[in-house]
């Protein structure tokens, strides 16, 4: 079957199989920043934005993206670069496998008009697991990116 | 120019954040054959018959590979120096299956869907054998896990498969029994540590193709590309010259990618069919079919005099290597060699025991291997001794611990799989680590407990740790550096960047020698065709061993550049100085810029490609040391524990990159907290994995991590590059003991088995109450 969706602002018409997950559809489209870390929506590595809200693409049927806007990190290069600078200053980037997903979640968070206190940040990003950093350097970098660095 | 010991953003962070292609699965060829493994549903079984009559005719099924398709050559999956100190006890496929998840066969198909369909249509008739699932009963059990005659040890490691023994070891300095008999106080306790899973974010992945020279080219998410090349060649009888292993960006390893996993299948399929192939493990396969940390039982005895003088340590260990013996002996030896020297003033020390086979998921390399298990036992026991002696545990440690300029006889006796190397501690800042950590946690005000309410209590606890910096006289690192036109450099290293920041740290070392900026150093790591040999990323070796190789190579290139510039300028090289951008002769005043020099020698005058290659093998393994302090709060009703603050004060020599070093420590601390509190690979009574996903196996999330303070004490290891020792592993060692000690300080109960769950605390308190009644 064919679906239509906006991928990073460009209309895509894609032939998918029933039961195909958005992660697989995106990787077939050579969007390699979207990755599989698990199959149980536990790790957050496959996060993309659907109409600007983070979703786990490993467990999201591609057919449900029909008629929606999908954003991957390739679609927000300026924001990713800003966050990368903050990560670099804090030594928060290690293996990098989860970084595009973190970047998208951070960007989505920035779009929401909420108070970025420590608890909000932890709640918002709790689904983005990281095994490398111990988290706090990421959060420090994120506060810089959000402009709420203490 | 100053690039080391400063805050330098990593050389690759930006590209990775932007989502650039880089990881193994990003490089698979279009149209690759898909490999899927059928795995054993039984902990111990023999394949009686495989019926693939329904699967084979499926359109798109290309091969169904069974044991008969592979040469019967025993090998070890462990990626270690060769010959390996691990038993060669694994076949690519075998008719006997030794754990739930062991490989039965491999399906090769044109698509994922067809491969999965084929797997579901294959019927295997098994003869179910009695498994050994309790490692304490494995030794001399009537069931034999490895009866096959072909398996072997490469040199004596205490391997005795007829006793289910993968390895065994025994050492003694002085006379432990005699010393213990003369002691005023004895602490004797049994400790248990569990299997922990690595949970690197990128699952294991491999893909292969044949290039236009008909060679086998493999991309692998590995920590050890050169070992992978050797093991594939030996086990599949493919000439090593025909294999190229490329390690692209790796999404975390922690030891889990030190061994060979799916590479064997992709290599075989592509070599046979000449078609590209790919194999990516599911998260469940990563859990069930790679390997875990070795579970251990540790019997620890300490003997001391009334004044706190520690006289003897005895540590007898039983280690569970599961179905195969990867790193069986080396992990075991580290349990002694990188733990017991902490208290070097004892008159006698004894260490030994067995590493047994069971029908569990194999155990293998994992950050802090052996050391975290040994540290939990020793550093718990030290606190227990302090309680018995009514001494401050810090004072007891300070009295007995290793100090700068001292040594331990253990260094010479115990290496990793072989004898060790004697060494003096040129740097050991444990006293400073303790003093600073004490202040940062507020020990004086908080020890042993504080802020006690009816329902909650806060407490502090601590532990010391040490590690190593590579394996002396075994681990080799190499680097090639070349000067390009316009005055920038290529740095080619076999050292394996897996997320720990080695590409950045090694670039910094080269930039420092060549007095240039990081953007002028273009690093390329780990490709067996293009980069010089390096054992890979393990044993805390990269900064120290590979870093020293980079230091040597960069110095050699600099010397060649000065000689060449002297020729070009027609001056003596002795009086020519190079400041990173200009060569200037102090006698004649003649000068040339690096840009002009490199352009001229490339294109017009006295043309020559300048490059240098150097290798480094450590003659010692200077340990990093640290003190870890924790503040916890326990809810006395639910026995739930929260980590309020973890303080790490580390002596890793002088860090090359402060922020990356901090990242190594904090990442390791949190991984160690996971091991201490929640992480536990669980199996059913039949050996089936119960924790095969991230819902049932919980690693720390950001919610549990509230406050980490990480500092480095001033230290300069003169044998290390710019004063550096290693920092990759030491951080993981202290959390289990520091937390167990804090729990005792809070509640007066001692938990001796990991993880430290609320249930264990609850039952220990219940027992304490009933003992008091």
Interface residues (C-beta under 8 A of the other chain):
Chain A: X17 X32 X33 X35 X36 X37 X38 X39 X40 X42 X43 X45 X72 X73 X74 X77 X80 X81 X83 X84 X85 X87 X88 X89 X90 X91 X92 X93 X94 X95 X96 X97 X98 X99 X100 X103 X122 X123 X125 X126 X128 X129 X130 X131 X132 X133 X134 X135 X136 X137 X138 X139
Chain B: X7 X9 X10 X12 X13 X14 X16 X17 X18 X19 X20 X21 X22 X23 X25 X26 X113 X198 X199 X200 X201 X202 X203 X249 X250 X251 X252 X254 X280 X282 X283 X284 X498 X499 X500 X501 X657 X658 X659 X660 X662 X663 X666 X667 X668 X669 X670 X671 X693 X694 X695 X699 X700 X701 X702 X703 X705 X707 X708
